[in-house]
Structures are given as C-alpha cells and as structure tokens.
Amino acid sequence: MEGQNNYNNYSGDPHGQQPYYQNPQYPPYPNYPNPMMYEDTSPLSVGSYLIMILVSCIPLVNIIMLFVWGFGHSNVNRKNFARAQLIVLLISVVICIIFGASIISSLSSLRF
C-alpha cells in the first residue's frame, strides 16, 4: 500500500475523518427600521373617541373612515376601536339580513 495516499477524497484529511458541517458565512443583515418601533401607542383622549363615534354615525363615511383608521398607519388604540366597530357592523348587517329574510318569507306566506 505504498503507492496509495491515505487522504480522504472529500475532506483531504489524512486520517480519513469526515469534516463537520459549517453553515456558510453570510454578511450581516442591513439594519432595517423595525416597524414596531414607530407604532403610536399613546392613549386617545375622550374627545378623540367622541369624534370617532360621531364620524361613525355618518352613512358611507363611517365605512370608509373605519377602514382608513383600522388598516392605516395610525394609533394602535384607534386601529383596535375601528376594527371592533367594523366587526360589530358586519355582525349587525348579517343579523339584519337574516331577520329581513325571515320577515319577508313570513309575509309572503300570508294570503291577502
């Protein structure tokens, strides 16, 4: 066995041991700004809540403003309030459709 080399073909290690795997070294990620750092979490005043409730009473404007407040870049408390209002609005529309359909079906069954 004089003519043979004792090197491992894969690692070049003369003892035939497999090298341990190392993760490739990547450059560090750039420092992107964290969006959570800039989130406004200050409490809303009573006047802000009153204005939001009054705007929510105006037809069609309420839906637009609730979507703007709920999914735009605004105060966290305003977002939560708007999203809760949208959920209540959706539930009330579904209940009105169900009751409206049941009233229409009961009135259509009456024979005048």
WOJOCOR-V148380 format. One line per field, one symbol per residue. phi: phi as a letter, one per 20 degrees, with the letter a starting at -180 (. if undefined). psi: psi as a letter, one per 40 degrees, with the letter a starting at -180 (. if undefined). A space follows every 50 residues. Layout:
# WOJOCOR-V148380
phi->???
psi->???
This chain:
# WOJOCOR-V148380
phi->.feeeeeffedmefemefffedffedffffeffffffdfedffeefffff ffffffeefmffffffffffceecgfffffffffffffffffffffffff ffffffffffde
psi->fdeiifihddeeheeeihiihhiihiiiiigihhdedehheiiiiddddd dddddeehidddddddddddeagaiddddddddddddddddddddddddd ddddddddeih.
